[in-house]
Amino acid sequence: MLESKQDAWEKTLASKVEAYLREMFGASPDLQRAHLPQLPYFIPDQYTIWSADLVGRACLLMAPKPGSDASVEEMGRHADLVRDRSDGRLVVLLFEAVTPARRHALLVRRMAFMAPRAQIFIPEALMDLRERTPRHPPRDVETFSPTAQLAILGAILRPDTQATSATHLARRYGVAIMSMTRAFDELEMAGLADAGRVGQHRSLRLHHAGRALWDAASPRLQSPVRKVRAVIIPRPERFPGKVAGESALGHYTPLARPRRQWLAVASSDWNQLVRDHGLRETDANDPDGAFVETWAYDPGALTHDNVVDRLSLHLSVRDHLDERVAIAAEDLLEGVKWS
């Protein structure tokens, strides 16, 4: 079936947003079409709405459809309506481009909006990103962000230094420097590190190493898996995913490998991989299918092999309901070189 102009517009805009947030903030927004049945009919008629993760905060991106003639004031009322009927989630108006007059009207009303590669203004979320010194001390968190988790796991798996700059770690793991700086704040507030300055660079010194660091951080670490999809991969030999899930357990432990391959990719790369490799979703029982996990961070950031690292794998399966898998998850830790 030929792709409609509406579908093409939505796909293009979503791709621009994901690329923009990934490039500017190291964010993995994981855009998904939002279905909010409690909204009045004129909202889905006039807007396409995506749910997204914006630097760890759930939000809705609300894009006026081509041909919309709603004024800024009307869009503000519509955004308030969506916010009120979606548990108060942050709502961001999304435009392909924004004229100077519309930009001025949005700023005057302090309405959150985004135009990829042009401007982003979200008072509720971005103020903390832009301030060098927060007005209030950062609060301790129950679970670490993906970037903070990368810093912890990397320090255990690649213990080449105890004091490392945000710039160095950001480059190593392929994330934004700003995201790594925020991760330093998390680790400091959790009592796991001191984050000071060496010259002009923010530097991190962890209080523990090896197994002691893992034991101290483990309660705040979480599975990197955001979603699992059953897909057909036309040319699996060219697909860049890392072996993950039960397939990786079969690599590291005596657990038998499953019939269908399990792979992992970064969630921020998913849409591009679908386009580049012609992935097609299929039934979970399809013998020709594979399971692809989309991760909150790049599964290749902590390994040089084609298999995900032991610690991330452990976190992805440690709460598995299958006792065999849970036992194999604990066996993974026995093979870690803690020193």
N, C-alpha and C positions, 0 to 999 in steps of 0.2 A: 504494500500500500504506500502511495506517495506521501511523503511528509508534508503536512499542512504548513502554511506560513506561520500560524500561531505556534505550532510545535517547534519550528525552526527558530523563531524568535526566542522562545523560552529556553531552548537548549543553548543558544548562543549567549544569552544574558547570564544564565547560570554558570557557564564555563568562564565567562569574564570575571564574575564575582569570585569564584573559587581561586582562579589564578591571581587575582588582585590581593585577596586576603592572605594567600599563601606567600606571595612575594613581599608584601609590606609588613606583615606581622607574624609570619610563620604559623598562621592559624590553619586548622583543618576543618572548615565549616561543615562538611558532610551535608550538603544541601539535599533536602527531600521535599517533594510536593506535600504541602500541608492540606489536610482535609478537615475542615471545621464545619460540620453540618449544622451547628447552632447559629451560624451567621445568616443574616437576611440575604435574600437572593441577589440583591444588587451588588453585593461585595464581590462574590466570585465572577459576576458578569463583568465587572470593571477592573479586577485585579487578579494577578497570579501571585499566590502566596507560597513561599518556601519556609520550612523550618530549618534552622541552622544552629551550629555551635559557634559562638563568637567569643573567642578567647576564654573558653570555659563557661560561657553563659548562654543558656538556651534563648533563642530569639526567633522572630518571624520577619522575613524579608517580604515586603509588600510592594509589588511592581505594578503601576498602572499599565493596562494593556494598550497596545498601539491604537491611536485614535481617541483615547480618553481625553475629555475636555474638562475634567474636574479641576477646580481651583485649588490653590494651596490650602485655603481655609476649609474647603470640603474634604480634601485629603486628610487634614488634621482630624476632623470629626470621624472620618472613616477609620483612621488608625486607632483612635481612642475606642471606638466600638469593638474593633478586633481585639485590642488589648483587654478590654473588660470581659470579653467572652472567651478568652484563652488563658485564664488563670493568671492574668497580669503579666504575661511574658513581654519582654522588650520587643517593640515593633519598630522596624526601620523601613522607611520608604526607599524604594530602589528605582533608580533611573538609569537608562542607557547614557544619557547626557542631561545636563541641567543648564538652563540659560542663566545669565547673570541676574535677571529680574526674579526668576523663581528661586535662585540660590539666596538672594537677599531676603525674600519673603520667608523662606524656611528658617534661615538663621535668626531673623527677628523673632519668630515664634518659637525658637529653640526646639524645632522638630527634628528628630533623628532622621538622617537620610544618607544615601550612598550613591555615588556615580563612579563606577570602576575606572581607575586610572585618572580620575579628575579630582574628586574630593570625597571625604568621609567625615561626617559630623554626628557623633553619637554621645551626647553628654553623659548619659547614664553608664556607658561602658568604657569610652575611650579617654575620659579625663584622667583615670589612673595611669593609662598607658603613656600619656603625654607629660605628666608631671615627673620631674627628676626626683623630687622629695615629696612623698605623699603627705597630705595634711594629717592623716591619722596613721598610726602604726599598722602594718599589715596584720591580719588576724591569722591565727593558726588554722590549718585546714584538716578535715577528716581524711581526705584522700589527696595525694599529690597530683599535680597536673602532669600531662604526658612528658613535658620537658623536664620537670623536676625528677620524674621517674627515670628518664634517660640518664640524667646526671648521676643518680644513685647507682643504677645498674652498670653504667659505664665505668664508674670508679671501682666496682667490684671485679668486673670482667677484664678491665684494662687498667690496672693500678700503676700507671706509669708516673703519676705525680699526685701529691696531696694538695697542692695549691695551684689552681688553674683559673685563668681569666675567663670572663663571660664570652669574650670574643673568640677565644680558642675553642671553648666547648661548643659554641654556636656553630662554628665552622666545621668542627668534627662531626656533629650530629645533623647538620643541614637544617638548622632552625634559625629564627630571627634572634638577633642579639637581645632585643627587647624582651622576648619570651624567656631567654635564659636568665636575664637579670631578674625577672619576676620569679623564676624558679629559685634563684638564690635567696630571695626574700622568704619563700616558703620553707626552704630547708633551714634557714636561720631561725624562723619562728618555731619550727618543730624541735629546735634544740639539737639538730644534727650537724650544724656547721656554723662557722663564723664567716660572714661576707664583708670583707673590707676592701681597701684599695691598695694596689701596688702601682705607684705612678698614676697614670691616667686611667688605668683599667680596674674594673671591679673583679675581685679575686675571691675564690671560695676555698676554705680550708675545712675539711670534714673532720669531725671529732672521733670517728671510728673508721675502721677498715675491715675488709674481708667479711667473715661470718658475723662479727660484732655489728658491722654496719647493716648487713642484711636483717639481722634480728631486730635492730632498732627501727629500721624503716619499714619492715614487712607489713605491719598493721595498716600503714597508709598507702601501700602499693596496691594497684588494681589490675585487672585483666586489661591488656591492650586491645582486645577484640571489641569492636563496635558493632559489627554485623557479620553474619555468615550467609553467603549466597551459594545456591547450587547452580552451576553454569556449565555450558558447553564451551570448551576452549578449542577453536578450530585447529590451531597449530601450537600444541602445548610445549613443544621444544623451544619455541620462541618467546613464551610467556615469562616475564621477569619475576614472578612471585617466588617467595622463599617457601621451602617445605615447612609446614606448620602442623598444629593440631595432632591428631592421632598418627599421622604419617611421620611427623618429627619424633613423636614418642617411640615409634617403631625403629627410628634411627638411633636414638640415644639409649633405649632400654630394651629388655627382652619382649616387650609387648608386641604382639603380631601386628603387622601393618594392615590397615584397612584396604578394602578392594578399590575404593575411590580415593584419589589423591586429595590431600588437604594442603592448601597454599595460603600465603599471607601477602598482602600488599598494603601500602599506606592508603588510608581512606581518602586523602587529598588527591591521590592519583587515580581513583576508581573511574571517574567519568572518562578520562583520557584513555585509560586502558580498554574500556569498553569500545571506544571508537577505533583505537589503533589495532585491536586484536579481534574485533568482531565477536565479542562475548555475547552469549545468549543465555538467559535464565532458563532453567529446566526444573523438572521435578526432583526432589531429594532422593528418590529411588531410581532415577535414571542411571543405568550401569555405565553409560558413556559420559556422564557428568563428573565434575570435580567440585569440591567445596572450596570457596575462596573467602577467607576472612579479611575484612578491612580493619586495619589497626589504627589506633590513635596516633601512632608515630611510625616512622619508616622501619619495617622489620629488618631491613638491611643495615641499620645504623650501628648495631652492636655485634655484627658477625661478618666475617670475610668468606664464609661458606655459603652454600645454597640452602642451608637449614637455619631456621631461626635460633637465637641463642637460648641456652638452657633456662635462664632465669625468667625471661619473658614467656617462654613456653610453660614453665611451671605456673606462673601467674594466670595464664590463659586456661589452664585445665585443673587447677588445684581444688576447685569447688564442683568438679564434675560428679554427676550422680552415679556413674558407673564405678563400682569399687575398684575394678581393674585399672581404670584410668587414674583414679585418685592415688592408688599405690604407686603407679608409674610416675606420677607427678612428684611424689616424695623421693623416688629413686633418682630423679634428675638432680636434686640438690647434692646427692652423694658424689656426683661426678664433677662438681664445680671446684676449680682450683681457687681456694679462698685466700691464699697468701699473695 
